[in-house]
Amino acid sequence: MKILIYLTGGTHWIGGVQYTRNLLRAVSLLPAQERPALVLQIGRKNTGQGYEEEFSHYPGVVIDGPLEQGSAIRSRILDLARRAWKRSTGKDLRQKLLHSDECDVAFPAKGPNIPGLAQKVYWVPDFQYKHFPQFFSEDERRNRDAFYRKMFDESGILVLSSEAVKADFIRFFPTYSQKPVRILHFSSTLHDEDYALDPVAVCAKHGLPEKFVYLPNQMWQHKGFDAAFHALGILKRAGFIIPLVLTGSSEDYRSNDYARQLEEILTEYDLQDQIYRLGVLPRSEQLQLFRRAAVVLQPSRFEGWSTTVEDTRALGRPIVLSNIDVHLEQAPPNASYFVVGDQKDLADKLGKAWLTAEAGPDFKQEGAARKAANLNSLAYARTFLSIMRQAHRE
């Protein structure tokens, strides 16, 4: 069985790239006799971003391109020709031109009518637009509904990242109750090089204090930054000055007003001096902030399956997180839950965690977490392969 992997995400959604990275890394941990042949399709929007160099080093991974030796331009021309044929005829071009044409199954397919000969295995990360319709225009919501219905009409397994997302699928799309669904809990898969940098030196490079709370999310409206900032303000007025380090994009394409609202909260409590905004960091440096953080904070109001939680688990750090269903399902160790959106409860839980937490890394705890993460990643890879085998049989 040969599997086609679509690189998901990009500079607009770093979490999507991390999803692909974790999957390929998990599969690479399998014994050689268990590892499948993989073809990675990077896509035009991500070409030239360094993903070709990174992922071509993974065992068993071939970057999609012409079966016969050819340039990247030739590969693009062949891919465009295949897509044009699909659009004009409604059928796939049977001639095998690319490595992807030799694949048996393809994942994650995120839409209907995707060209290619492989059996598609579909994936929906979450149904956020159903829970927070105010963050999406009416046209966006209508288009997503139509888009998903077309996708669900196609034959093939639907993969969801959590039982919480499955419950949403059943609730919002009840007419597809017979659709075959599999749950695939992804986990963060770390390699030796992820521990090679000195977390103390990396944090010093960015001018961070010795002890801090780390919030590694894109600044989107549903991520709960407003609750986090209010909680810090409440704590400051009670005499607790807690530095907060932020990484991730500060832009939300859905709202130009959210950033202004957050600035108003910072001004209201005079918090500017204890907020450290580092923007988008290389993954290698971001992991050192996890290792060094006294506490990781995940105040999100909605997730499909949180990468922040999985990174924290893999590195053995304490975490304060909202009590949404998917976070309870993830159940990381050394966790303290607050009522989602409740800034006073968050202030209480974060203040208590801060009093007992110490700056990392804690090498004993980190070593134990690393062993557990390795086992989690192997289980993740084997569940993934079981889903692909099921799709191949069917």
C-alpha positions in Angstrom: 0.0 0.0 0.0 1.3 3.4 -1.0 -0.2 6.5 0.7 -0.5 10.0 -0.6 -0.3 12.7 2.1 -1.5 16.2 1.3 0.5 18.9 3.2 -2.2 20.9 5.0 -1.9 24.4 6.2 0.9 26.9 5.3 1.9 30.3 6.4 -1.8 31.2 6.9 -2.3 28.2 9.3 0.9 26.9 10.9 -1.1 24.4 12.9 -2.0 22.6 9.7 1.7 22.2 8.8 2.3 20.9 12.3 -0.4 18.4 11.8 1.4 17.0 8.7 4.7 17.2 10.5 3.5 15.2 13.5 1.9 12.6 11.3 5.0 12.0 9.2 7.2 12.0 12.3 5.0 9.4 14.0 5.1 7.1 11.0 8.9 7.5 10.8 9.1 6.0 14.3 7.6 2.7 13.2 9.9 -0.3 12.6 11.0 -0.4 9.0 8.8 -3.5 8.3 5.7 -1.5 9.4 6.4 1.7 7.6 4.4 2.3 4.3 5.7 4.1 1.3 4.5 7.7 1.4 4.2 10.4 -1.2 3.9 14.0 0.0 2.0 16.5 -2.1 3.1 20.0 -1.1 0.8 22.0 -3.3 1.5 25.2 -5.2 0.9 27.7 -2.4 3.5 26.0 -0.2 6.1 25.4 -2.9 9.5 27.0 -2.1 8.7 27.4 1.7 11.4 24.9 2.7 9.0 21.9 3.1 10.6 20.0 0.3 13.9 20.0 2.0 12.5 19.2 5.5 10.2 16.4 4.6 12.3 14.7 2.0 14.6 13.6 4.8 11.9 11.5 6.5 12.3 7.7 5.8 10.0 6.4 3.1 8.8 9.8 2.0 8.9 10.9 -1.6 8.0 14.4 -2.6 5.3 14.3 -5.4 6.6 15.0 -8.9 6.9 13.4 -12.3 7.5 9.7 -12.5 10.1 10.4 -15.1 12.9 12.8 -14.1 11.7 16.4 -14.5 11.8 19.9 -13.1 9.5 21.4 -10.6 7.9 23.4 -13.4 7.1 20.2 -15.3 5.6 18.8 -12.2 3.3 21.8 -11.9 2.3 21.6 -15.5 1.4 17.9 -15.1 -0.6 18.6 -11.9 -2.5 21.5 -13.6 -3.3 19.3 -16.6 -4.7 16.6 -14.3 -6.9 19.1 -12.5 -8.1 20.7 -15.8 -9.1 17.2 -17.1 -11.0 16.5 -13.9 -12.9 19.8 -14.1 -13.8 19.4 -17.8 -14.7 15.7 -17.8 -15.6 14.9 -14.2 -13.2 12.0 -14.4 -9.6 11.4 -13.4 -6.9 11.1 -15.9 -6.0 7.4 -15.9 -2.5 7.9 -17.3 0.1 7.7 -14.5 2.2 10.8 -14.7 3.1 11.7 -11.1 4.2 9.7 -8.0 0.8 10.5 -6.5 -0.8 8.6 -9.4 0.7 5.4 -8.0 -0.9 5.8 -4.5 -3.7 3.6 -3.3 -5.2 6.0 -0.6 -4.9 9.7 0.0 -5.2 11.7 3.3 -6.2 14.2 4.5 -8.7 15.1 1.8 -10.4 18.3 2.9 -12.9 18.8 0.1 -14.9 17.2 -2.7 -13.9 16.4 -6.2 -10.2 16.2 -5.6 -8.3 14.9 -8.6 -6.2 11.7 -8.5 -6.6 8.0 -8.7 -6.2 7.2 -5.0 -9.1 6.5 -2.7 -9.7 9.7 -0.6 -9.8 9.6 3.2 -11.5 12.8 4.3 -10.7 15.0 7.3 -12.5 17.9 9.0 -10.5 19.5 11.8 -13.6 20.9 13.5 -16.9 22.7 13.1 -16.0 26.0 14.7 -18.2 28.0 12.3 -21.3 26.2 13.8 -20.4 27.0 17.4 -19.3 30.6 16.7 -21.4 31.8 13.7 -20.6 35.4 14.7 -17.0 34.9 13.6 -18.1 34.1 10.0 -20.2 35.9 7.4 -23.6 34.4 6.4 -22.1 33.6 3.0 -19.1 31.8 4.6 -21.4 29.7 6.7 -23.7 28.8 3.8 -20.7 27.9 1.5 -19.1 25.7 4.2 -22.4 23.8 4.7 -22.7 23.2 0.9 -19.0 22.3 0.6 -19.1 19.8 3.4 -22.3 18.2 2.1 -20.6 17.6 -1.3 -17.7 16.1 0.5 -19.8 13.8 2.7 -21.7 12.7 -0.4 -18.5 11.1 -1.7 -17.6 7.5 -0.8 -14.8 7.2 1.7 -14.0 7.3 5.4 -14.3 10.5 7.3 -11.5 11.1 9.9 -12.2 13.3 12.9 -9.7 14.4 15.5 -11.8 13.8 18.6 -15.0 12.4 20.0 -16.1 16.1 20.5 -15.8 16.7 16.8 -17.7 13.5 16.1 -20.5 14.6 18.3 -20.7 17.9 16.3 -20.7 16.0 13.0 -23.7 13.9 14.2 -25.5 17.0 15.6 -25.0 19.3 12.6 -25.1 16.7 9.7 -27.6 14.1 10.9 -28.4 12.9 7.4 -24.9 11.5 7.1 -25.2 9.3 10.2 -24.2 6.2 8.1 -21.0 7.8 6.9 -18.0 5.7 8.1 -16.2 7.8 10.7 -12.8 7.0 12.4 -11.3 9.0 15.3 -7.6 9.8 15.0 -6.1 11.6 18.0 -2.9 13.2 16.8 0.0 13.5 19.2 3.1 15.7 19.1 6.1 13.7 17.9 9.5 15.1 18.9 13.0 14.1 17.7 16.4 14.4 19.3 17.1 17.7 17.5 14.1 19.3 19.3 16.1 19.0 22.6 19.4 20.2 21.1 19.0 23.9 21.8 19.4 25.4 25.3 16.1 26.7 26.4 17.7 29.1 28.8 19.8 30.6 26.1 16.9 30.8 23.6 14.7 32.7 26.1 17.6 35.0 27.0 18.0 35.8 23.3 14.5 37.0 23.2 14.8 39.0 26.4 12.4 36.9 28.5 12.3 36.8 32.3 13.5 33.7 34.1 9.9 32.7 35.1 6.9 33.2 32.8 3.6 31.8 31.6 3.5 30.8 27.9 0.5 31.2 25.6 1.4 29.8 22.1 -1.7 30.6 20.0 -2.5 32.6 16.9 -4.4 35.7 18.0 -7.8 34.6 16.7 -11.1 35.6 18.5 -11.9 32.1 19.7 -8.5 31.5 21.3 -9.4 33.3 24.5 -6.8 36.1 24.7 -9.3 38.5 26.2 -10.0 36.1 29.1 -6.2 35.7 29.6 -5.6 39.4 29.6 -8.5 40.1 32.0 -7.2 37.4 34.3 -3.7 38.9 34.4 -5.2 42.3 35.2 -7.2 40.8 38.1 -4.1 39.2 39.4 -2.1 42.4 39.1 -4.6 44.3 41.1 -4.3 41.6 43.7 -0.5 42.0 43.8 0.6 39.3 41.4 2.7 40.4 38.4 2.9 37.4 36.0 4.9 37.8 32.8 3.0 36.4 29.8 4.9 35.3 26.6 3.0 35.2 23.4 4.0 33.5 20.1 2.0 33.1 16.9 0.5 35.4 14.3 -1.3 38.5 15.7 -3.7 38.7 12.7 -7.3 37.4 12.5 -8.6 37.7 9.0 -12.2 37.7 10.3 -11.8 40.8 12.5 -9.8 44.0 12.4 -11.4 45.0 15.6 -10.3 42.2 17.9 -6.6 43.4 18.2 -7.9 46.8 19.2 -10.1 45.3 21.9 -7.2 43.4 23.3 -5.1 46.6 23.4 -7.8 48.3 25.3 -7.7 45.5 27.9 -4.0 45.8 28.3 -4.3 49.6 28.7 -7.1 49.2 31.2 -5.0 47.1 33.5 -1.6 48.7 32.5 -0.3 45.3 31.5 2.0 46.3 28.6 5.2 45.8 30.5 4.5 42.2 31.4 3.4 41.0 27.9 6.2 39.7 25.6 5.1 39.3 22.0 7.5 37.3 19.9 5.4 36.7 16.8 6.0 33.6 14.7 9.1 31.7 15.8 10.9 28.8 14.2 9.5 25.5 15.6 12.9 24.7 17.1 12.8 27.9 19.2 9.2 27.6 20.1 9.8 24.2 21.7 12.4 25.8 24.0 9.8 28.2 25.3 7.6 25.3 26.2 10.5 23.6 28.0 11.4 26.8 29.9 7.8 28.0 30.8 6.7 27.7 34.4 3.1 27.2 33.2 1.6 26.8 29.7 -1.8 28.6 29.2 -4.5 27.4 26.8 -7.6 29.6 27.3 -9.2 28.7 24.0 -13.0 28.6 23.7 -12.9 26.0 20.9 -10.5 23.4 19.5 -10.8 20.3 17.4 -7.8 18.7 19.1 -5.3 21.1 20.6 -1.7 21.1 19.4 -0.8 23.3 22.4 -2.0 20.7 24.8 -0.2 17.9 22.9 3.1 19.9 22.9 2.7 20.5 26.6 2.1 16.8 27.3 5.1 15.8 25.2 7.4 18.1 27.1 6.1 17.4 30.6 5.1 21.0 31.5 2.1 22.1 33.8 -0.8 23.6 32.0 -3.8 25.8 32.9 -6.6 25.3 30.3 -10.3 25.9 29.6 -12.7 23.1 30.5 -14.1 22.7 26.9 -15.1 19.1 26.0 -12.0 18.5 23.8 -9.6 19.6 26.5 -11.2 17.3 29.0 -11.0 14.5 26.4 -7.3 15.2 25.9 -6.7 15.1 29.7 -3.1 16.2 29.9 -1.2 15.4 33.1 -0.5 18.2 35.6 -3.4 20.2 34.4 -5.7 22.8 36.0 -9.0 23.6 34.4 -11.0 26.8 34.5 -14.5 27.5 33.4 -14.2 28.6 29.8 -14.5 32.4 29.3 -14.6 33.0 33.1 -11.8 35.5 33.7 -12.1 35.4 37.5 -11.9 31.6 37.6 -8.9 31.7 35.2 -7.2 34.3 37.5 -7.8 32.0 40.5 -6.4 28.9 38.7 -3.5 30.7 37.1 -2.5 32.4 40.3 -2.5 29.1 42.2 -0.5 27.4 39.5 2.0 30.3 39.4 2.7 30.1 43.2 3.9 26.4 43.0 5.4 26.3 39.5 9.1 26.7 38.7 10.9 27.6 35.5 11.9 24.6 33.4 13.2 22.5 32.1 12.6 19.8 34.7 14.8 17.1 33.1 13.3 14.2 35.2 9.7 15.1 34.2 10.8 15.9 30.7 12.4 12.4 30.3 9.3 10.6 31.5 7.1 12.7 29.2 9.4 12.0 26.3 9.0 8.2 26.8 5.3 8.5 27.1 5.1 10.7 23.9 7.1 8.2 22.0 4.5 5.5 22.9 1.7 7.8 22.1 3.2 8.6 18.7 3.6 4.9 17.8 -0.1 4.3 18.8 -1.1 7.3 16.6 0.9 6.0 13.6 -0.6 2.5 13.9 -4.2 3.9 14.2 -3.5 6.0 11.1 -2.3 2.9 9.2 -5.3 0.9 10.3 -7.6 3.6 8.9 -5.6 3.6 5.6 -5.8 -0.1 5.3 -9.6 0.0 5.9 -10.0 2.6 3.2 -7.8 0.5 0.8 -9.9 -2.6 1.4 -13.2 -0.8 0.9 
